[in-house]
Amino acid sequence: MSQDLFENARWLVGAIARGLNRTSGEGVADVLERLAEQALGHKDFRLPETKTLPVLRHLPQCLGETMLFDADLAAAIAAVEEGLRWRQSPAYSDAVLGQGFSENYGWAEIVGPHGFFRGDDFLLGLLMLGPHRHYRDHYHPAPELYWPLTGSTEWRKGDGGFALKQAGAAIWHPSMILHATRTGEAPLLTVWSWTRDTATRARLAQ
């Protein structure tokens, strides 16, 4: 089982790298450069303590849409689905972000302290948001790339307004810039990466 999961985890990392190599946009080269520096060999692999969250009820729909965008990547995510540890940021409660947010939000690391490979001041993972959610303005020291695998979500950074993005867009957030995300009728599944300064958690804007 661990050998199969190792091979599937490497498949997933490779599928993300191949997809990003076909993607243009700010931040993509930074992520690929840092990813190439990570230790991803068999001796570096470990089994995460798996955990599920309510938001995963939307995963089949998201994988179906991802299949249309990148069939190899969708299959790779499905192959490691049962080995992921899904988490939530402690400060992101329903009281702060609206009733039902906690049942419609979660993220998992692929590379990072809670992922398949520990990483060296680098995080790579997946994030999900359910329909009709507003992930309010927040910020963090880590520069961040989002690469959505599903479409028609809205993104804002800095003083700009929300802009509609489709699957495959490169959405780059420089260090400490305010940014937010909104979903519409459909849930969101996105790849995300923090390229450095990963020890400090995100903070919501007041």
N, C-alpha and C positions, 0 to 999 in steps of 0.2 A: 504493500500500500504506500509506504513512504517513498519507494523508488518511483512508482507511478506518479505520485504527487509532485516529486522533484522534477520529473520530466515535463509534467503539465505546467508547473510553475515557470520553468524555463521557456516552454512554449508560449505562455502568456506574455512574459517579458519580451520575448522575441517578436511576438505579434504586435505589441505596442510599439516597439522600436521600428518595425517595418512600416507601420502606419504613420508614425511621426516622420519618418524619412520621406514619405510622400506628401507631407504637409508643409506648407509655407506659412510663415508668420513669426512675429517677435516671440522669443523665448524658446522656440522649438530646438534650436541648436544648443542652447544652454542645457536643456534637459537631456538631450542625446549625449552631449559631452560628459555630463555628470553620470549618466547611466552607464556609459562605457567604462567608467572608473570603478564601478562597484564590483565586489567579490560575489560571484554568482555560481561558484562551483559546488560540487556535491558536498564537500566538507563544510561549506558555508550555509547549507540548507538546514532548516529546522521546521518541525511541525508546530504551527501556531495552536494556541488554545482556542478552538473554534467557538464561535458564538453567532447566533442569528438575531435578527431584529424584525419588528413588524413591517418595516418598509420593504422587506424582501418579497412580500406578496406581489409587488410590482415588477419583480425581476423577470419573470417569464415574458411579460409584455415588452420590457426593455430589451431583452435578448432577441426577441423576434424582430424588433426594429433595427437593432445592431446588426443582425444577420443580413439585412438589406444593404447596410453601409459597408460592413467588412465581415464576411462570413467566417474567415479564419479566426479573427479576434473574438467573435461571438462564441464560437466553439471552444476556444481556449478558456474563456471566462467560465463557461458551463462546466468544463473539465475540472476546475479547481473550486467550484461553488461550495462544495461541502467542506472544504478545508480552510475557508476564510474566517477571520475573526472580525465581525462587524462591531463597530464602536460608535459612540456619540460623545461630543464634547460636553462635559458636565454643566457648563454655564448655559447651554442651549435648551432651556426648559419651555414648556407650554406657557408658563406665566410670562415669559419674556418674548417668545416668538409666535404666540397664538395657539389656541386650542387645537390639538391634534398634530402639532409639529413633530413631537417626539415619535409618533407612530408613522411618520412620513419622512424620516431623515436617518441617514447612517453612512458610515464610511469604513473602508477596510484598507489596510496596508498590504501591498505585495512585496515591496522593499521598504524596510523600516523596522523598528523595535518589536512591532507586533505582526510582522509579515513573515514571508518564507525566507527572506534574506535580510540580515540586520541592517545593512547599509552604512555608509560613512557620511554622516550629516547630509543625508539625502533620503527623501521619501517619494514613493510611487505607489499609487493605489487607485481605488474606485470610490465614487461617491454617488449616492442615490437620494433623490428628492421625489416625494409623491406629488400628485397633481395639485394645483392651486396653492402652492406654498411660496412664501417670501422669506428667503434666507437673507436677513437684513444686513445693512452695512457693517462690515467688520474689517479687521486689519491684522497684520502680523509681520514680524521682521523677515520671514522667509519669502523670497521671490517665488511666485506660483504660476504654474501653467494648468489650465483646464483644457481638456480635449473631449468635448461632448460626443457621445456615441449615439445619442438620440436627438431629435430636432425640435425646433420651435420653442426654444427657451430664451429668456431675456436676461441680459447681463449689463451691469453698470460698474464703472470704475471712476474714481475721482469725482469731479464735479459734473460729469456728463450725465446724460439721460440713459434710460434703458434701451439697449439695442437687441433686436431679434437675431439669434444665432442658430444655425443648423448643424447637423452632425458633421464632424470633421473640422470645425472652426478651431483656430488656435487662439485662446483667450489668455493673455499674459497680464499678471498683476505684479508690478515692481514692489520692492520692499516697502511696507507700511502704508501703501495706498489703500484708501477705502474702496470696497467693492461689495456688490450684492448680486443675488440671482433670484429670478422668479420663474415659476413653472405655470403653464396654462392647463389645458385639458389633459395633457399626457404627463407621465412621470419622466424624470431625468435620470439617465445613467451616464456618468462621465469619468474618464481617466483624469487624475490630478497628480501633480508633482510639486514638491518643495525642493529647491535645488541647494539650499544652504540655510544656516541659522535656524535649524529645525527644532531646537530645544524649547523655544518659547511658543506657547499656545496662541491661537487666534483670540482676539478680544472684540466684542461687539461695541460699536460706536454708541455713545450715550445720546 
